[in-house]
Amino acid sequence: MVRGEDLFKLPEGYTDEMLKRDFDEVMLEIEAEGGPKPDPAGFERLWKKLVDEHSKGGARG
């Protein structure tokens, strides 16, 4: 099982600067495509998946 604090650790050798660079690149791509777009159906699918996983005792994998 993955501990909560492990979710926020950077992979070995991956620096804060690399994370910032990658984040900035993704943000530029999103802006070039017209910015973030609402996806209510996507939210509903994700919410249902999370509720289903919770009812089964959490995510597996």
Secondary structure, DSSP 4 states (H G I P E B T S, - for coil): ---GGGGGPPPTT--HHHHHHHHHHHHHHHHHTTS----HHHHHHHHHHHHHHHHTTS---
